[in-house]
Amino acid sequence: MMIQAGKGGRCPVGGAGGRQGSNGPYRRYKPTRTDVRHFGAPSTMALTKDHILDALRGVMHPSGEDLVARGCVINIAVCDDQASVRVCMTQGEPNTPQPEKAQLTRMGSVIDATVRGAASEQGIANLQLITEFVDHGGNVVMRLSGGKVTTPESKRPEQDTPQNKDATGVPGVKHIIAVGAGKGGVGKSTVAVNLAVGLARKGHAVGLLDGDIYGPSLPTMMGLDAMEQQVLEGALQPFYVHGVKCITMGKLVDTDKPLIWRGPMAHGAFNQLVERTQWGELDYLIIDLPPGTGDVPLTLAQSVQLAGAVVVCTPQKVAQDDAVRASGMFESLGVEVLGVVENMSFFIGDDGKEYDIFGRGGAQTMAQKLGHPFLGAVPINMALRSNGDSGRPSDNFDPKTAGGEALPKALESMVDQFEAQVTLAQMGKGASKPTLSIS
């Protein structure tokens, strides 16, 4: 199947977007989920998350409220003529049993017809729609495609890649996501921390593992300095701060002394953090990998079954070159790159003007060239630095403590895009991926 950019090249994944950057002269024909709206002209006719959400306000829950008002709509993802809607009919009532299959089937048919009506109004006649009903744990109890019940997706057969030959999962964790970069100093830890906090603010159960064994950042950035590491019955107890469960080597060793460890020792320490931590049930476990593509990050990326990776880059070319290598590392391991984040994209001065200190749009163009989604652009911001230094990442999402609207909007957009790409990646499991042509 080939998805043409069409409609002005707009692909409204999840209804959230980043900033515009330069548009390189690339043609991409390999399978991709690139969010092409960042590279084309605005479209006058395109289905968005808000269109679907507005339509679902007309679908009534048995209680008499509409699905949106009752909080039953858990997630929506949209890309061109593909969409998914996830619904929990018992939202807010954990002790209430799930509706009967016949009732879910009828509700699914109503949702399907309603969303297709919204798509038709936007000029999309043949929408590919997946509707999922989930329980409070996020487990799919029924899946419908085109309004008809389908068998829940089976797991993809494991490919013969280095990543899944030796990797293991973490019990109770749905998605393990690596955040990596081809070099240090580009803000990888900043992105990992704010991605985790942003997901937690949206109601997800989130864990954050500081995989940078040699230079752990979480004690400072998450405000763990004054806390003591607890061990219960041989299991490390993660710190719970800012709605996120955190674990870091920085709380297990003397932070003033360098770790002079060879690769196998670092690998062993990383495995201990993963396997001996009592994570509980998590929607996401975000792993802040060490910088680079050498033995240590490569080995750590092989140690766990990753659901995907996020690559962090700054706008200038020297950082892009290293980010390309990081992307290549993940692809060689069979790990899907969910997207690229451009950090330090621009600076807003006291005069309100935006200054492109390192240029702008370079990481976005790189993402387009590689066929990866672009998750957003994070500005250089005094509050981002001070909140990170003082262990208050939640303040980055409040305009009053983030120096204005620019930073919260950028971070929220990044989180929305990330969620949408995870959903689209799940939709693509077990099926041939679409081909994207940008012209």
Backbone torsions as a table, in degrees:
resi	resn	phi	psi	omega
1	MET	NA	135.6	178.4
2	MET	-116.5	126.2	175.6
3	ILE	-100.5	113.6	175.9
4	GLN	-80.0	147.9	179.7
5	ALA	-57.8	-49.4	172.7
6	GLY	44.6	-172.6	172.8
7	LYS	38.1	35.6	-179.8
8	GLY	80.2	13.6	178.4
9	GLY	74.2	26.4	-174.3
10	ARG	-101.7	132.7	177.7
11	CYS	-133.5	93.2	-168.7
12	PRO	-80.8	71.6	179.6
13	VAL	-67.7	118.8	173.1
14	GLY	65.5	3.0	177.0
15	GLY	70.3	19.1	-179.7
16	ALA	-126.8	149.8	-175.8
17	GLY	-143.5	166.9	177.3
18	GLY	-109.1	-165.6	-177.6
19	ARG	-88.9	155.7	-179.5
20	GLN	-76.4	142.0	176.1
21	GLY	-130.0	-174.3	-179.3
22	SER	-69.4	148.5	-175.6
23	ASN	-108.2	107.9	-177.0
24	GLY	-76.8	160.4	-176.0
25	PRO	-85.0	58.8	-174.6
26	TYR	-106.9	151.3	171.6
27	ARG	-124.0	124.6	-175.8
28	ARG	-118.0	121.7	-176.6
29	TYR	-119.5	-7.2	178.0
30	LYS	-78.8	159.7	-178.9
31	PRO	-54.8	135.5	-177.3
32	THR	-158.6	161.2	173.9
33	ARG	-118.6	29.0	-173.9
34	THR	-56.5	136.1	176.7
35	ASP	-82.7	87.5	-168.3
36	VAL	-72.9	-7.1	-179.8
37	ARG	-62.5	-21.4	-179.6
38	HIS	-73.2	-14.3	-171.5
39	PHE	-114.0	-11.9	-177.3
40	GLY	-108.6	-178.3	177.2
41	ALA	-79.3	156.7	179.6
42	PRO	-59.7	146.0	179.4
43	SER	-103.4	143.5	176.9
44	THR	-87.5	-19.1	-179.0
45	MET	-131.1	105.5	178.4
46	ALA	-158.1	135.4	178.4
47	LEU	-75.3	132.1	-179.8
48	THR	-124.8	170.0	176.1
49	LYS	-57.5	-41.1	-178.3
50	ASP	-65.8	-35.7	176.7
51	HIS	-59.8	-45.7	-179.1
52	ILE	-66.9	-43.0	-179.1
53	LEU	-61.2	-43.1	178.8
54	ASP	-63.4	-39.9	179.9
55	ALA	-64.6	-39.0	-177.5
56	LEU	-70.9	-12.4	174.4
57	ARG	-66.5	-15.4	178.1
58	GLY	-93.3	0.4	178.1
59	VAL	-99.1	123.4	-172.0
60	MET	-94.8	137.7	172.0
61	HIS	-80.0	152.3	178.3
62	PRO	-53.8	-22.7	179.9
63	SER	-72.4	-15.1	-177.7
64	GLY	106.9	-18.3	175.2
65	GLU	-84.8	159.6	173.5
66	ASP	-79.8	161.5	-174.4
67	LEU	-59.7	-37.0	-177.5
68	VAL	-71.9	-46.8	-179.2
69	ALA	-62.2	-32.7	-178.9
70	ARG	-80.6	-9.3	179.2
71	GLY	81.5	19.6	-176.5
72	CYS	-79.9	-20.7	-178.7
73	VAL	-82.4	106.4	-173.5
74	ILE	-83.4	-41.1	-176.1
75	ASN	-157.7	147.0	175.3
76	ILE	-135.3	134.0	174.3
77	ALA	-132.5	139.4	-177.7
78	VAL	-137.5	138.2	171.7
79	CYS	-152.5	108.2	-177.5
80	ASP	53.8	-115.8	-176.8
81	ASP	-100.0	22.1	176.0
82	GLN	-121.0	141.3	178.7
83	ALA	-152.8	155.4	173.6
84	SER	-138.0	144.5	177.8
85	VAL	-129.4	129.5	179.0
86	ARG	-115.8	128.5	-173.1
87	VAL	-130.3	138.2	171.5
88	CYS	-117.3	108.1	-175.2
89	MET	-70.2	-21.6	-178.4
90	THR	-106.8	25.6	-179.5
91	GLN	-55.9	129.7	-179.2
92	GLY	83.8	-1.1	179.5
93	GLU	-131.7	71.6	-173.5
94	PRO	-60.9	-23.2	-178.3
95	ASN	-93.4	-1.4	-179.9
96	THR	-85.7	129.5	179.5
97	PRO	-67.3	155.7	178.4
98	GLN	-66.2	147.0	177.4
99	PRO	-59.5	160.1	177.4
100	GLU	-63.9	157.9	-177.8
101	LYS	-57.2	-41.8	-178.4
102	ALA	-62.9	-38.1	179.8
103	GLN	-67.8	-41.4	177.8
104	LEU	-64.7	-38.7	179.8
105	THR	-62.9	-43.8	178.6
106	ARG	-63.7	-44.4	179.3
107	MET	-62.7	-40.0	178.7
108	GLY	-61.8	-38.1	178.5
109	SER	-66.3	-39.0	178.4
110	VAL	-65.5	-44.9	178.6
111	ILE	-60.5	-44.2	-179.0
112	ASP	-59.7	-48.0	-178.7
113	ALA	-65.1	-38.1	-178.6
114	THR	-66.4	-46.3	-179.0
115	VAL	-67.5	-37.9	177.8
116	ARG	-64.5	-34.4	176.3
117	GLY	-63.5	-41.9	177.4
118	ALA	-64.7	-38.8	179.1
119	ALA	-66.0	-40.2	-180.0
120	SER	-62.1	-37.7	178.1
121	GLU	-63.5	-24.0	178.9
122	GLN	-97.5	12.3	175.6
123	GLY	86.3	12.5	179.4
124	ILE	-104.2	108.4	-174.8
125	ALA	-87.8	-28.3	-174.9
126	ASN	-123.6	69.7	-179.9
127	LEU	-72.5	133.3	172.0
128	GLN	-94.5	105.9	-172.2
129	LEU	-118.6	131.4	172.2
130	ILE	-114.2	126.8	176.6
131	THR	-113.3	128.3	179.8
132	GLU	-121.9	133.1	170.4
133	PHE	-102.5	130.7	-176.4
134	VAL	-125.4	159.5	174.0
135	ASP	-91.5	-172.2	-176.1
136	HIS	-67.8	-21.5	177.9
137	GLY	-86.9	1.5	-178.7
138	GLY	84.0	5.8	179.6
139	ASN	-78.5	133.6	-178.5
140	VAL	-73.6	121.9	178.2
141	VAL	-99.6	-21.7	174.6
142	MET	-158.4	139.8	176.9
143	ARG	-126.5	133.8	178.4
144	LEU	-123.9	139.3	175.4
145	SER	-124.7	120.6	-176.1
146	GLY	65.1	27.7	179.2
147	GLY	83.1	-1.0	-179.0
148	LYS	-112.1	141.2	-178.7
149	VAL	-66.7	132.4	176.6
150	THR	-119.5	161.3	176.3
151	THR	-69.4	134.6	177.4
152	PRO	-52.0	144.1	-176.7
153	GLU	-58.0	133.0	173.9
154	SER	-84.6	158.4	-179.5
155	LYS	-68.6	142.5	175.9
156	ARG	-65.8	140.9	174.9
157	PRO	-62.0	139.6	-177.4
158	GLU	-66.0	133.9	176.5
159	GLN	-84.8	157.3	-178.6
160	ASP	-83.4	75.9	179.8
161	THR	-121.3	154.9	179.4
162	PRO	-58.4	-29.6	-174.7
163	GLN	-66.4	-45.0	-175.5
164	ASN	-98.0	2.6	173.0
165	LYS	-68.0	-43.6	-173.5
166	ASP	-116.2	-6.8	-173.9
167	ALA	-76.2	155.3	177.9
168	THR	-127.8	155.5	174.6
169	GLY	-86.8	174.6	176.7
170	VAL	-117.3	119.0	-177.2
171	PRO	-54.3	132.5	177.0
172	GLY	85.4	-4.1	-178.0
173	VAL	-105.2	124.0	-177.3
174	LYS	-78.3	-47.7	-175.1
175	HIS	-131.8	121.5	173.3
176	ILE	-103.3	120.5	-173.9
177	ILE	-120.0	127.7	176.0
178	ALA	-94.2	138.1	171.7
179	VAL	-112.2	116.4	-174.5
180	GLY	-131.3	169.4	177.5
181	ALA	-153.3	152.9	-179.3
182	GLY	-75.7	-12.5	-178.8
183	LYS	-153.6	166.1	177.7
184	GLY	-83.6	164.3	173.9
185	GLY	83.3	9.1	-179.2
186	VAL	-98.7	-1.4	178.2
187	GLY	95.3	26.7	-179.7
188	LYS	-59.9	-47.3	180.0
189	SER	-66.3	-36.8	177.1
190	THR	-60.2	-44.8	179.0
191	VAL	-66.4	-43.8	-179.4
192	ALA	-60.2	-45.9	-178.6
193	VAL	-63.5	-47.9	-176.1
194	ASN	-73.7	-28.4	173.1
195	LEU	-65.2	-45.3	179.7
196	ALA	-62.8	-47.3	-179.3
197	VAL	-65.1	-40.2	179.0
198	GLY	-63.2	-40.7	177.3
199	LEU	-65.0	-41.0	178.9
200	ALA	-63.6	-38.3	179.2
201	ARG	-64.6	-22.4	178.4
202	LYS	-91.7	7.7	173.8
203	GLY	98.2	4.4	179.1
204	HIS	-82.8	150.0	171.1
205	ALA	-84.9	118.2	-168.9
206	VAL	-128.6	138.1	171.0
207	GLY	-116.8	151.9	-179.9
208	LEU	-133.9	118.0	-178.4
209	LEU	-110.3	124.4	178.6
210	ASP	-82.7	93.0	-178.2
211	GLY	-83.6	-3.1	177.9
212	ASP	-80.1	81.3	-172.9
213	ILE	-58.2	-39.8	-174.6
214	TYR	-81.3	-27.1	-178.3
215	GLY	-137.8	65.5	-176.6
216	PRO	-64.1	135.0	-177.5
217	SER	-109.3	-18.3	-173.5
218	LEU	-61.7	-36.7	179.9
219	PRO	-53.9	-38.8	178.9
220	THR	-81.6	-49.6	-170.5
221	MET	-72.3	-26.5	179.0
222	MET	-104.4	4.1	176.3
223	GLY	71.3	42.4	-176.9
224	LEU	-98.3	-1.5	-170.8
225	ASP	-54.7	-40.6	-175.3
226	ALA	-88.8	1.3	-176.5
227	MET	-97.0	152.0	179.1
228	GLU	-106.2	138.8	177.4
229	GLN	-70.1	130.1	179.8
230	GLN	-107.6	142.7	175.9
231	VAL	-124.9	127.7	-179.3
232	LEU	-125.4	116.7	-180.0
233	GLU	52.0	44.1	175.6
234	GLY	81.6	0.2	-178.5
235	ALA	-109.9	133.7	175.0
236	LEU	-67.3	133.0	177.9
237	GLN	-97.4	117.1	-178.1
238	PRO	-66.6	150.0	173.3
239	PHE	-73.6	139.4	178.3
240	TYR	-112.8	101.4	-178.5
241	VAL	-136.6	143.8	178.2
242	HIS	55.0	30.4	179.1
243	GLY	78.2	10.3	-174.9
244	VAL	-125.6	138.7	173.0
245	LYS	-86.8	124.1	-173.4
246	CYS	-122.5	146.7	171.2
247	ILE	-143.2	142.7	-176.5
248	THR	-153.5	144.9	175.4
249	MET	-64.5	-22.0	-179.4
250	GLY	-63.1	-16.0	177.6
251	LYS	-101.3	3.5	-178.1
252	LEU	-115.0	-9.7	-179.6
253	VAL	-131.9	168.4	176.9
254	ASP	-71.1	113.8	-174.8
255	THR	-67.4	-18.1	-178.7
256	ASP	-85.6	-10.1	-178.4
257	LYS	-109.2	137.9	179.8
258	PRO	-72.0	147.2	174.9
259	LEU	-88.8	106.7	180.0
260	ILE	-97.9	74.9	-176.3
261	TRP	-114.4	142.1	170.9
262	ARG	-79.9	169.9	-175.6
263	GLY	-50.4	-49.8	-178.2
264	PRO	-59.0	-35.4	179.0
265	MET	-68.3	-42.8	178.2
266	ALA	-64.2	-39.8	178.4
267	HIS	-61.9	-44.6	179.2
268	GLY	-63.2	-40.5	179.2
269	ALA	-65.0	-40.3	178.9
270	PHE	-62.3	-45.4	179.3
271	ASN	-61.3	-36.0	177.7
272	GLN	-63.0	-43.5	179.4
273	LEU	-62.3	-40.0	-178.4
274	VAL	-71.0	-50.5	-168.7
275	GLU	-85.9	-26.7	-175.6
276	ARG	-99.9	4.7	177.2
277	THR	-91.8	135.1	179.1
278	GLN	-85.1	84.9	-174.3
279	TRP	-75.2	-34.0	-172.9
280	GLY	74.2	-157.5	-179.9
281	GLU	-84.5	124.3	-180.0
282	LEU	-130.4	142.2	169.3
283	ASP	-78.4	-40.1	-178.4
284	TYR	-137.6	137.1	166.8
285	LEU	-117.2	109.5	-179.4
286	ILE	-91.5	125.8	179.9
287	ILE	-111.3	118.4	176.0
288	ASP	-85.3	101.0	-176.5
289	LEU	-76.1	158.8	171.0
290	PRO	-63.6	154.7	179.8
291	PRO	-71.1	160.9	175.2
292	GLY	91.7	-175.8	-179.0
293	THR	-128.7	23.5	-178.1
294	GLY	-79.3	-163.1	-173.3
295	ASP	-60.6	-43.4	-174.5
296	VAL	-66.8	-56.0	178.5
297	PRO	-62.4	-35.0	178.7
298	LEU	-62.5	-47.5	-179.1
299	THR	-65.9	-40.9	-179.9
300	LEU	-65.1	-38.7	179.1
301	ALA	-65.7	-25.9	178.1
302	GLN	-81.7	-12.7	-169.0
303	SER	-78.7	-25.7	-177.6
304	VAL	-129.2	156.4	178.0
305	GLN	-77.0	101.8	-177.8
306	LEU	-84.2	134.1	174.4
307	ALA	-81.2	-17.7	-179.6
308	GLY	170.7	176.9	-178.3
309	ALA	-139.8	150.7	173.4
310	VAL	-116.8	130.5	-180.0
311	VAL	-105.6	130.2	-179.0
312	VAL	-105.6	137.8	-176.8
313	CYS	-149.8	155.1	171.2
314	THR	-102.7	168.8	-170.8
315	PRO	-67.2	-29.2	-170.9
316	GLN	-73.0	155.4	-171.5
317	LYS	-62.1	-37.9	-177.0
318	VAL	-61.0	-34.2	177.3
319	ALA	-75.9	-35.2	179.1
320	GLN	-62.3	-41.8	-179.1
321	ASP	-58.7	-41.4	179.0
322	ASP	-71.2	-35.5	179.0
323	ALA	-66.1	-34.7	176.0
324	VAL	-60.7	-40.2	178.6
325	ARG	-67.0	-38.3	177.4
326	ALA	-63.1	-42.6	176.9
327	SER	-60.5	-42.6	178.5
328	GLY	-63.1	-35.5	177.7
329	MET	-61.6	-47.3	-179.6
330	PHE	-63.8	-42.6	-179.1
331	GLU	-64.8	-36.2	178.6
332	SER	-66.7	-22.9	178.1
333	LEU	-91.3	-0.6	-177.8
334	GLY	78.0	20.3	-179.6
335	VAL	-99.1	127.1	-178.4
336	GLU	-73.9	130.5	175.1
337	VAL	-83.7	111.7	-176.9
338	LEU	-76.6	-20.2	178.4
339	GLY	165.1	172.2	-179.2
340	VAL	-118.8	137.7	175.0
341	VAL	-113.1	129.7	174.7
342	GLU	-94.6	108.9	178.3
343	ASN	-93.6	157.1	-177.2
344	MET	54.4	40.5	-173.4
345	SER	-68.6	-39.4	-179.2
346	PHE	-159.5	166.4	-179.9
347	PHE	-125.6	134.1	176.3
348	ILE	-102.5	115.2	-178.3
349	GLY	-78.8	175.1	177.7
350	ASP	-62.4	-21.0	179.4
351	ASP	-83.3	0.1	179.1
352	GLY	84.6	-3.1	-179.5
353	LYS	-86.8	152.3	177.9
354	GLU	-96.8	133.0	-179.6
355	TYR	-120.3	128.7	180.0
356	ASP	-90.8	80.4	-174.7
357	ILE	-62.1	-43.6	-179.4
358	PHE	-106.5	18.0	-170.1
359	GLY	85.2	178.2	177.6
360	ARG	-148.0	143.3	175.7
361	GLY	90.2	-2.0	-178.7
362	GLY	-63.5	-44.7	179.2
363	ALA	-67.5	-33.4	178.7
364	GLN	-65.9	-43.7	177.4
365	THR	-64.8	-39.3	176.8
366	MET	-60.9	-42.3	179.1
367	ALA	-61.4	-41.9	178.5
368	GLN	-62.2	-43.9	-178.7
369	LYS	-61.7	-38.9	-177.6
370	LEU	-85.2	-9.6	-178.3
371	GLY	80.3	25.5	179.4
372	HIS	-103.2	148.5	173.6
373	PRO	-62.9	151.1	175.3
374	PHE	-104.7	118.3	-173.2
375	LEU	-87.7	-15.5	177.3
376	GLY	141.5	171.8	-178.3
377	ALA	-118.9	125.7	-179.6
378	VAL	-104.4	126.5	-176.7
379	PRO	-77.9	161.7	166.7
380	ILE	-73.9	128.8	-170.9
381	ASN	-147.7	130.0	180.0
382	MET	-60.5	-39.3	-178.9
383	ALA	-67.4	-36.4	178.5
384	LEU	-61.1	-41.1	178.0
385	ARG	-67.7	-49.5	-176.1
386	SER	-67.8	-38.5	177.9
387	ASN	-66.9	-34.0	176.2
388	GLY	-69.4	-40.9	-179.8
389	ASP	-67.7	-28.4	-177.1
390	SER	-101.6	5.6	176.1
391	GLY	71.2	35.9	-179.2
392	ARG	-125.9	62.2	-177.2
393	PRO	-65.4	-25.4	179.0
394	SER	-61.4	-28.3	-179.6
395	ASP	-66.9	-17.8	179.1
396	ASN	-69.0	-15.8	-177.2
397	PHE	-99.2	2.1	179.8
398	ASP	-113.3	117.6	-178.6
399	PRO	-53.9	-29.3	-178.3
400	LYS	-69.3	-28.6	-178.3
401	THR	-115.1	8.9	-178.9
402	ALA	-117.9	14.2	177.5
403	GLY	72.6	25.3	179.3
404	GLY	120.0	-168.2	-173.8
405	GLU	-84.0	-23.0	-169.5
406	ALA	-60.4	-48.1	-176.7
407	LEU	-67.5	-50.5	178.1
408	PRO	-56.7	-41.7	179.8
409	LYS	-63.7	-41.6	-179.7
410	ALA	-64.2	-43.5	-178.8
411	LEU	-69.1	-41.7	179.1
412	GLU	-64.9	-38.0	176.4
413	SER	-63.6	-43.0	178.4
414	MET	-59.4	-44.8	-179.6
415	VAL	-65.2	-43.0	178.7
416	ASP	-60.7	-45.2	179.5
417	GLN	-62.9	-42.1	179.4
418	PHE	-60.5	-47.9	179.1
419	GLU	-57.4	-44.1	-178.7
420	ALA	-63.8	-40.1	-179.7
421	GLN	-68.5	-36.0	175.5
422	VAL	-62.7	-43.2	179.7
423	THR	-63.8	-44.7	179.7
424	LEU	-65.8	-35.2	176.8
425	ALA	-64.3	-39.0	177.3
426	GLN	-65.6	-39.8	178.6
427	MET	-61.4	-31.5	-177.1
428	GLY	-82.8	-5.2	-178.3
429	LYS	-66.4	134.0	176.1
430	GLY	78.0	4.6	-179.6
431	ALA	-134.0	156.6	177.1
432	SER	-67.8	137.4	-176.9
433	LYS	-79.1	150.2	179.8
434	PRO	-69.1	157.9	175.7
435	THR	-105.4	136.5	-177.1
436	LEU	-112.6	132.0	175.8
437	SER	-123.1	122.3	178.5
438	ILE	-109.7	121.4	-177.8
439	SER	-139.6	NA	NA
